[in-house]
Amino acid sequence: MARVMIVDDAAFMRAMIRDMVTRDGHEIVAEAANGAEAVKLYLNAKPDVMTMDITMPEMDGVTALRNIRKLDPSAKIIMCSAMGQHLMVLDAIQAGAKDFVVKPLQQQRLLEAIHKVLS
C-alpha cells in the first residue's frame, strides 16, 4: 500500500483518481488543486507517489514538479494530462517525472504507472 498525493485543478478528476487508487488499496495522504498548493503540502504529506496534472491555475504541474524535486530529489511524480501536449510532456520527463498518463485516465494504466514507479 502506497501513500498517494493527488494534484489536479478539477475536483471531479481528483475524486476519480482517489476512487481508482483507494480501490487498489492505496492511501490518499493529500490533495491539491494547483501546483502552488502541492508544493506547500508535499513535505508534510510525505507521499510515496504523486499524480500531477500539467495544466493548472496559479502554478502549472511542470513548475510544481521542479519545485518539489528541489525539496526532495527522490520524489516520485506521475504526470497526467490530455493528449496534444507533447512539448509539456517532454519538459516534465526532463524535469524528473517518473511516468506520464494520458487523460481521460484509464484505471489499469494509472495503476500500472503507480506500481512501476514504486517498484
Contacts in CASP RR format, 6 or more apart in sequence:
PFRMAT RR
TARGET T0000
AUTHOR 0000-0000-0000
METHOD contacts of the structure
MODEL  1
MARVMIVDDAAFMRAMIRDMVTRDGHEIVAEAANGAEAVKLYLNAKPDVM
TMDITMPEMDGVTALRNIRKLDPSAKIIMCSAMGQHLMVLDAIQAGAKDF
VVKPLQQQRLLEAIHKVLS
1 25 0 8 1.000
1 26 0 8 1.000
1 27 0 8 1.000
2 26 0 8 1.000
2 27 0 8 1.000
2 47 0 8 1.000
2 48 0 8 1.000
2 49 0 8 1.000
2 114 0 8 1.000
2 118 0 8 1.000
3 26 0 8 1.000
3 27 0 8 1.000
3 29 0 8 1.000
3 45 0 8 1.000
3 46 0 8 1.000
3 47 0 8 1.000
3 48 0 8 1.000
3 49 0 8 1.000
4 21 0 8 1.000
4 26 0 8 1.000
4 27 0 8 1.000
4 28 0 8 1.000
4 29 0 8 1.000
4 47 0 8 1.000
4 48 0 8 1.000
4 49 0 8 1.000
4 50 0 8 1.000
4 51 0 8 1.000
4 114 0 8 1.000
5 28 0 8 1.000
5 29 0 8 1.000
5 30 0 8 1.000
5 31 0 8 1.000
5 32 0 8 1.000
5 38 0 8 1.000
5 41 0 8 1.000
5 42 0 8 1.000
5 45 0 8 1.000
5 47 0 8 1.000
5 49 0 8 1.000
5 50 0 8 1.000
5 51 0 8 1.000
6 14 0 8 1.000
6 17 0 8 1.000
6 18 0 8 1.000
6 21 0 8 1.000
6 28 0 8 1.000
6 30 0 8 1.000
6 31 0 8 1.000
6 32 0 8 1.000
6 50 0 8 1.000
6 51 0 8 1.000
7 31 0 8 1.000
7 32 0 8 1.000
7 33 0 8 1.000
7 34 0 8 1.000
7 35 0 8 1.000
7 37 0 8 1.000
7 38 0 8 1.000
7 50 0 8 1.000
7 51 0 8 1.000
7 52 0 8 1.000
7 53 0 8 1.000
7 56 0 8 1.000
7 61 0 8 1.000
7 64 0 8 1.000
8 14 0 8 1.000
8 17 0 8 1.000
8 33 0 8 1.000
8 51 0 8 1.000
8 52 0 8 1.000
8 53 0 8 1.000
8 56 0 8 1.000
8 80 0 8 1.000
9 33 0 8 1.000
9 34 0 8 1.000
9 53 0 8 1.000
9 55 0 8 1.000
9 56 0 8 1.000
9 57 0 8 1.000
10 53 0 8 1.000
11 33 0 8 1.000
13 53 0 8 1.000
13 103 0 8 1.000
13 105 0 8 1.000
14 31 0 8 1.000
14 33 0 8 1.000
16 105 0 8 1.000
17 51 0 8 1.000
17 80 0 8 1.000
17 105 0 8 1.000
17 110 0 8 1.000
18 28 0 8 1.000
18 31 0 8 1.000
20 105 0 8 1.000
20 107 0 8 1.000
20 110 0 8 1.000
20 111 0 8 1.000
21 28 0 8 1.000
21 51 0 8 1.000
21 110 0 8 1.000
21 111 0 8 1.000
21 114 0 8 1.000
22 28 0 8 1.000
24 111 0 8 1.000
24 114 0 8 1.000
26 114 0 8 1.000
29 45 0 8 1.000
29 46 0 8 1.000
29 47 0 8 1.000
30 41 0 8 1.000
30 42 0 8 1.000
30 44 0 8 1.000
30 45 0 8 1.000
30 47 0 8 1.000
32 38 0 8 1.000
32 40 0 8 1.000
32 41 0 8 1.000
33 56 0 8 1.000
34 56 0 8 1.000
34 57 0 8 1.000
34 58 0 8 1.000
34 59 0 8 1.000
34 64 0 8 1.000
35 52 0 8 1.000
35 56 0 8 1.000
35 58 0 8 1.000
35 59 0 8 1.000
35 60 0 8 1.000
35 61 0 8 1.000
35 63 0 8 1.000
35 64 0 8 1.000
36 58 0 8 1.000
36 59 0 8 1.000
36 64 0 8 1.000
37 58 0 8 1.000
38 50 0 8 1.000
38 52 0 8 1.000
38 59 0 8 1.000
38 61 0 8 1.000
38 64 0 8 1.000
38 68 0 8 1.000
39 59 0 8 1.000
39 64 0 8 1.000
39 67 0 8 1.000
39 68 0 8 1.000
39 71 0 8 1.000
42 50 0 8 1.000
42 68 0 8 1.000
42 71 0 8 1.000
42 72 0 8 1.000
42 75 0 8 1.000
43 71 0 8 1.000
43 72 0 8 1.000
48 76 0 8 1.000
48 118 0 8 1.000
49 76 0 8 1.000
49 77 0 8 1.000
49 78 0 8 1.000
49 98 0 8 1.000
49 114 0 8 1.000
49 117 0 8 1.000
49 118 0 8 1.000
50 68 0 8 1.000
50 75 0 8 1.000
50 76 0 8 1.000
50 77 0 8 1.000
50 78 0 8 1.000
51 77 0 8 1.000
51 78 0 8 1.000
51 80 0 8 1.000
51 101 0 8 1.000
51 110 0 8 1.000
52 61 0 8 1.000
52 64 0 8 1.000
52 65 0 8 1.000
52 77 0 8 1.000
52 78 0 8 1.000
52 79 0 8 1.000
52 80 0 8 1.000
52 97 0 8 1.000
53 61 0 8 1.000
53 79 0 8 1.000
53 80 0 8 1.000
53 81 0 8 1.000
54 60 0 8 1.000
54 61 0 8 1.000
54 62 0 8 1.000
54 79 0 8 1.000
54 80 0 8 1.000
54 81 0 8 1.000
54 85 0 8 1.000
54 88 0 8 1.000
54 89 0 8 1.000
54 92 0 8 1.000
55 61 0 8 1.000
55 81 0 8 1.000
55 82 0 8 1.000
55 85 0 8 1.000
55 88 0 8 1.000
56 64 0 8 1.000
59 67 0 8 1.000
61 79 0 8 1.000
61 92 0 8 1.000
62 79 0 8 1.000
62 88 0 8 1.000
62 91 0 8 1.000
62 92 0 8 1.000
62 95 0 8 1.000
65 77 0 8 1.000
65 79 0 8 1.000
65 92 0 8 1.000
65 95 0 8 1.000
65 96 0 8 1.000
65 97 0 8 1.000
66 95 0 8 1.000
68 75 0 8 1.000
68 77 0 8 1.000
69 75 0 8 1.000
69 77 0 8 1.000
69 95 0 8 1.000
69 96 0 8 1.000
76 98 0 8 1.000
76 117 0 8 1.000
76 118 0 8 1.000
77 96 0 8 1.000
77 97 0 8 1.000
77 98 0 8 1.000
78 97 0 8 1.000
78 98 0 8 1.000
78 99 0 8 1.000
78 100 0 8 1.000
78 101 0 8 1.000
78 110 0 8 1.000
78 113 0 8 1.000
78 114 0 8 1.000
78 117 0 8 1.000
79 89 0 8 1.000
79 92 0 8 1.000
79 93 0 8 1.000
79 97 0 8 1.000
79 99 0 8 1.000
79 100 0 8 1.000
79 101 0 8 1.000
80 100 0 8 1.000
80 101 0 8 1.000
80 102 0 8 1.000
80 103 0 8 1.000
80 105 0 8 1.000
80 110 0 8 1.000
81 88 0 8 1.000
81 89 0 8 1.000
81 100 0 8 1.000
81 102 0 8 1.000
81 103 0 8 1.000
82 102 0 8 1.000
82 103 0 8 1.000
83 102 0 8 1.000
83 103 0 8 1.000
89 100 0 8 1.000
92 100 0 8 1.000
93 100 0 8 1.000
98 113 0 8 1.000
98 116 0 8 1.000
98 117 0 8 1.000
99 113 0 8 1.000
99 116 0 8 1.000
99 117 0 8 1.000
100 113 0 8 1.000
101 109 0 8 1.000
101 110 0 8 1.000
101 113 0 8 1.000
102 109 0 8 1.000
END
